[in-house]
Amino acid sequence: MADTSADEATRQLMHGICELRRGTLYVSQSHLAAAVKTRKLQAEIGANNRADRIRGWLAREIDEGRALLLDPAQLEWMGPEERTLARLRLDALRAQTPESARKIQETLEREEAKGAVLTWAAENEEPPKEGEPIVLRKEKRAQLRTARHRIWKNLGAGSLNAVILLLLIQGAVYPESDPETGWIQTAATWIETRHWSPDPAHLLASQAETKLRAAREKSRPRDGLRDWDTILDLGEGWGSIGTAAQEVQCATIGVDIAGVVYQGSLHGHIRARVHMDFAAQSDTNLLRRVAKKAGISLSSVMAVWLSPECTLLSMANHMNKSRGCAHGPYAETLENRTAATPERLELERSKYQACIQSISQQMEALVEENPLFMLENPQASHFWELTQVKQAIAKMSTKGWKLYTVDQCAYGRKAQKPTVILTNIPWDPQGLTGTGRCVTGSCGGTMGNVPGTPGAGKHSQQTVTSDPNRRTRMGEPAKGQKGEYSVVAAKNRVEASLVQELIQAARAQREARKRKRGN
């Protein structure tokens, strides 16, 4: 009777605050906040946990079709999972016996924990393709545990694996690699002990093993399997290093600032395994911070690939000066300062300062650790003129640091794109031409052209061009559909065969070092 009275009081309150259209209640977030804040009908609704009581009532009204969410942006601000939790909290407050309260609390804890993992995964893992589960990647497990540590602490040891197991059976997620030996059986036992499922542990374990096997067989990560040779990919960006490396059975751990980029229809939206702001100051060098966050040791990594910021440092910024939108050092030219707004200049100076700090952190870490590494940037990039870069190269020249200039067309690219590689790996550039440099008639951009004939040296594509027919493209664009790779992803990628040639050189150098230590 008390519950009915409370429901009627809540209905009366909400009808006085919200919009009522043809018997349906339209509720906005501000309506809900006002209902929680006011003290009207406090005795009838309940003084304690007022927000939970009103949200639980509203969740039921929405689920049963008597209320709709009202939002200017047409967004659902209380989703199905959130409504389930709201109703459970209300049920727990209204439980008539300790036993029923205990059962509801068990269900609430389970659903809250599942919701926590799904919310975190949506914000930190790569968006799955339609109908597929979210992959919980190996390097992010520590981040998940830390981000939701209060939940796992309250639930106790083994709770994270138990939640992942339930979501695996549900088809919502699957772990890329086993968190530990025998984790499925241990998690299933934990679930049975905590009464989180009516099914016995052996049935839960069997269901999970079947689901996990099917998920892993169906999916192959775009950046390689975790038991392959591994490369740290600093500045992962559009993911071209990972997609190239996995073709020669090498995995990458992408590291970049938080965010999702659309690589194209082949791989969809991608997100780095490790989020890191390279410009952030720390007493520990960048490589060690990355390794710690990824849950690995630097010694377990075969090599490090670095792709420092090039957009701010590109010579192409000369074309932007007259419009006042040049980046990096080019923003300080008289022509750009005359055309730019003060706000734009301030923004560009801030971005350039962060860029320089980021490059300094990368170079300092390379000097301090000196792992096997490859660093690429366009030949015309201002990167190679930076003091900290020149100083690091000069200091480490006796340790095998060397600059190589290649043309990416020599590796199959249809635009020439001259590129400089800084590495401490002994390497003899080859590509299609045998030298790693452009050769008319033999490189990817002039393949089949007859040397010496008019236009023979003109490449079929160009990195920077106003001609839409010569823009850099990659993959097979299906008519009426998005291409395998977006235009911007194709323009910024490093040619796959160049990446693979360097990886093979790194492998050879690693084996040479092993033999030397053995002697």
N, C-alpha and C positions, 0 to 999 in steps of 0.2 A: 504493500500500500504506500509506504514511504517513497519507494522508487517511482511509482506512478505520479505521486504528488510532486516530486522533484522534477520529473520530465515535463509535467504540465507547467510548472513554474518557469522552467528553462524555455519552453516554447513561448510562453507569454512574454518573457523578457526579449527573446530574439525577434519576435513579431513586432515588438515596439521599436526595435533598432534597425532591422534590415528591411529590404524591399520585398513585398509580397505581390506576386503576379499570378493571377489565375490559380491560386492555391499553392503555388511553389515559392519557397523562400529563396531569395537570392542573397548570398552572404559574401562579403568581401573581408579581407584581412583586418581592415580598420573596424568593420562591424564586430568581428570577434574580439578584437582588443578592447573595444568599448564595453562589450558585455562582461568581459573578465574584470575590467577596472571598476565598473559601477558596483555599488553595494545593494542595489535593488534586489528584492526577493532573496536576500542572503539566508534567512532562516529556512526557507523552503528548499533552496538549491543546495545549501551546505556552505559553511564558512571555510572549511579546510579543503585544500586542493580544488579551489573553484575553477581554475583554468582546465584541469584534467576533466572535471565533471562536464563543463560546457563543451569542450572539444570532443569528448566521447559521445555526447548527445548529438552534436552536429555531424559527426562521422556516420552515425547510424541513420540520421535523416537523409544524408547524401546517398548512402548505399541503398536505402529503400525508396529513393526517388522523390522524396518530399522537399529536397533542398538542392540548390546548385551553387557552385562557386562562382563568384563574380570578381573578375580581374581585368583591368584595363588592357593588359598585354595578352589577354586570352590564354594565360598560363594556369595550369592546375596547381594551386598552391598547397593543396592537401591531397597527395597521391594515395593510391590504394594501400600501399604498405603503411603509410603514416596513419591512415584511417583505421587500419587493423590495430595498430598500437594504441591509438586513442580509445578505441572501444574496449580493448583489454584493460587499460588503466581504469576506465570507468567501472568495468566489471569487478576489478580487484577492490575498488573502494566500496562496492555494494555487496561484496561476498557475505553470505549469511553465516558460514561456519569456517573455522580455521582450516579444515581440509579443503574446502572449495577455494579458499583464499590461496592456499599453497599451490594448488593445481593451476590456478590462473596466473600466479606469480611465475611458475616454471615456464608456462607458455609465453608470458610477457618477456621474460629474460631471453628466451630462445629467439623470439621474433625481433627484439631489439638488437641482439647480437648479429643476426642475419642481415638486418637492415643496415647496421653499421658497416659491415663488410661490403655490401652492395653499393652503398653511398660512396665509400672510400674508393672502391674499384672504378666507379663511374667517373670519378674525379682524377684518378691517377693511372689507371691502366688504359690500354688502347681500346677505343670503341670497337666492339665486335661487329662482324658482318651480320646481316639480318638473319635471325634464327639461330645463331651460334652462341655458345656460352662465352663469358669473359675469361680470358686467360690470366691467371694470377702468376706473374712472372717472378722468377727466382730472386732477382736482385731487389725486388720491392717488398719482400716479406718482412724484412726488418722495419721498413717504413710503415707498413700496415700495423705491425705490432706496436710501434711507438705512437702512431697517430691515434690509436684506440686503446691505449694501455690501461686506462681506468676500467674499461669493460672486462678485459682479460684478467686484470688483477682481482676484480670483484668475483668473477666466475671461477677463477682458480686455474692451476696448471692444466694444460691440455684443451682448454676451452676454444682457442683459436682453430686448432685442427678439427675439433668437433663441429664447429660452425661451417668450416670449409667442406667437411664431409656431407653435411646436410644440404648445402647449396649445390654440391656436386651431384648428389642423387636427384635433386630438383631440376638439374640441367641448367643452372644459372651461371656457374663458374666451374673451372677446373684448374688445379695447380700444374704449372708447366713441368715441375720436377717434384719428386717426393721430398717433403720437408724433413723427414727422417725415416729410418728403416722401421717397417712395421706400423707406420702411422695410421693406416686405415683401421686395423683391428683395435688399436689402442683408442682411437677416436670413437669407434662404434661402441666400445665398452663404456666409455665416458658418457655417451648419449643415453645408453640403457640405464646406467646408474642414476643419472639425473632425471630420468623419466621424460626426456625430450622427444621421444618417439614411442609409439605403441609396438613397433617392431623390435624383435630381439637383436642383439649385437651381431650374430652370425649372418642374419638376413641383410642388415644394413651394410655389413662389410662386403657381402657378395654383390649387392646392388651397386655399391660404390666402385668396386673393382671393374665391373662390366662397363659402367659409364666412363670411367677414367681411361680404360683401354681404348674404347671407341673414340673418345675425344682426341686422344694423342695420336691415334692412327690416322685420323681424318685431317689433322692440322699439322702443318710444318711452319715453324716460325719464319718470318721474313728475314730475321737476322741470325738464323742458325740454331742448331741444337746445343744445349748447355754442356755436353760432354765432349765437344770439339775443342780444337785450339781456340783461344779467345783473344780478342783485341779490344782494348778500350777505344771507343770512337768518340773523341771529344769534339763537340760541335756537330752532333749527328745531323741536325737540320732535316733534310728531306730523305735521309735514310739510304743514300746510294751506296755507302760503304758496306752496310750490312747486307743489302740485297746482292751485291757483287761477291762479298766474302763467302756467303753461304753456298755459292756454286762451287767453291773449292773446299768445302767442308771446314769452314772457319766461322766461328760465332763472333758476334760483336756485342759489346755492352755500350749502348748509346747513351751519351751524356749530353744534356743540353738544359737550357732554362725551361721552366714549365710551359706547357702549351701543346696544342694538337695541330698538325699540319696535314693537308690533304695531298698525298703523294700521287694519287690517281686511282682509277677503278681497280687496278690489279691488287694493290695493297690497302687501299682506302685511307682512312685517317690514322696517322701514326703518332706515337708519343714516346719520348725517350724512356729508357729503363731507369735512369738516374737523373733526377732534377738537380741542377747545380748552377748557381750564379757564379760564373768564373771571375767576376769582378770583386766578389766579396773578400774582405781582408780576413786573414787568419794566421795564427802562428805555425800551423801545419801546412805543408805545401799542397797544392791543388791535387796532385796525383794521389797522395795519401788520403786526402779527404774523400775523393771519389771512390777509392778502393774500400774505405771503411763503410761508406754509405751503401755500396754494392754488396757488402758482406764477403769480400774476397781479399786475398793478399796480392800485392803488386807482383810478387815473385811467381804467381800462378798465371799471370798474363803473358802471352807470347810477345806482344808488341803494343804500342800505342799509336793510334792514328789521330792527327790533329788537323782540323779545318777551321783556323781562326777566321774571325769576321772579315769578309771581303767587300761587302756592299758599301760600307762607309769609306773604304780605302780604294775603291775602284777608280781608275782613270776615266771611266765613263761619266763620272760626276762633272767633268768639264762641260758636258752638254746641258747640265742643270743650272749652271751659274746664272745665266741670263734670266731665269725664272725665279731665282731666289730659293731654290730647293736643293742645292748641293749638300752633300754629306761630308763628314769628317774634316780633314784639313782644307778641302776645297770650299767649305762653308765660310772660311775666313778670307777668301779672295775679295778684292774690292768690288768686283762685279756682282758677286753673290750678296755681299753685305748691303749693297745699294738696293738690290731688288727684294731682299727678304724682310719680313716683319721682325720686330724685336723678339716676339714670342717664338718665332721659328728659329732664330739664331740661338736663343737660349736653349731650346730643345736640342738642337744639333750639337751644341757645345757639351751638353750633359751626356748625350749619347756617345760622343767621341771620347769624352773622359772615361766613361765606363768601358768603352772598347779598348783604350790604351791600358787601363788597369787589368782587364781580362787577358790581354796579350802578355803583359808583364808577368802575371801569375803563371801562365802556361810556360813561358820561357824559363822562369826561375825554377819551376818544378822539373823541367827537362834537364836543366843544368845540375840540379841537386841529385836527381835519381839516375839520370842517363840510361833509361831503358832502351831497348830497341824501339825505334820510332820512325814515323813518316809524317811530315808536315807539308801540306800543299796550300798554295795560293797562286792566283793568276800572276803571270810574269810582269804584267803592267801594274800590279797592285802596289800601293804605297807601303804595304806591310814590310816589304824588303828594304825600305829606306828608314824604318824606325830604329832609333838608337839602341833600344833594348834588344832588338833582334840582331843587329850587327854585332853588338858586344858579345852576346851569347855565342854566336857563330865563331867569332874570333877566339873566344876563350876555350871553346871545345873543339877547335879544328884539330888539335893533337889527339883527341879522343875519337876521331873518325867521322866527325860531322862534316858533311859535304853537300853542296848544292848541285842539283841536276836540272837542266831545262829540257822539257819535252813538249811536244805538240799532241794534244789529245786526239787529233784526227789520225795520228799514227797508230792509235789504239781502237779505231773504228768510228770515232765521232765524226759527224758530217760537217761540223764547224771546226776550225783549226784550234782555237783556244790554247795558246801557248801557256804553259804552266811550269812553275818552279817547285821542285820537291827538295825539301831539306830532310836528310836522313843520316843515321849512323850505320846503316846497313849496306854492306858492299853490294853494288847493283850495276848491272850493265843493261841499260834500257834497250828494249827490242821492239815490241809492237809488231805491226804489219810490215813496217818498212825496214826493220832490222837495226834501226838507230834510235827509235823513239822520237824522231823528228819528221816533219812533213816532207813527203816526196810526191810530187805531182804524178798522178796516174796510179799510185799505190796506196795512198792514204784513204781513209773513209770518206773524206769530203770531195775527193777528185777521182775516186776509183773509176778506171776505164777511160779517163781522159788521156789524150795523146800529148805527151810533153812537147812543147814547142808550137802547138797550134793555138790560135786565138782563144782566150778564155780558159785554157786548160788548167790554170792554177786557181781558178775561182771555185771556192767551196760551195757545195749545194746548200749549206746552212751557215748562218752567222750568229754569233752570240748576242751582239747588239746590232739591231737593224730596224729600219722603219718598214721594210718589206715583209708583209705577213707571210708570204710564201717561202721566205728564207729563215724564219724563226726556228730556233732549236726545238726539235721535237724528238720523242722517243716512244717506242712501242707502237701498237696498232690501234689507231683511233677508229672505233666502229661508228658508222654513219648514224647520226642522231643520238649518239651516246657519248659519255665522257671517255677520253683516251685512257690507255693503260697507265700513262704517266701524265701529270699536268704539265703545261708548258713551263711553268716556273720551276717545277721539280726537275724537268729535263735540262733546263738551262743551268741549274746549280749543281747538277750531279758531277761526280768524277767518273770517267769512263770505266766500265766494269773490268775490262782486260788490263787496264793500267793498275787498278787496285789489286787484281789477282796476281799480276807479275810481281808487285812489291811484296805481297803476302808470301809468295813462294821464295822470294829472296830472304825474307825474314825467317822462314822455316829453315832454309839452308844455313843461315848464320847461327841460328839456335843450335842446330845439330853440330856445327863446327865448334861452337863453344863447349858443348857437351863432350866432344871428342878431346878437346884440349884439356878440359878438367880431368878427363879420364886418364890422360897421359901424365 
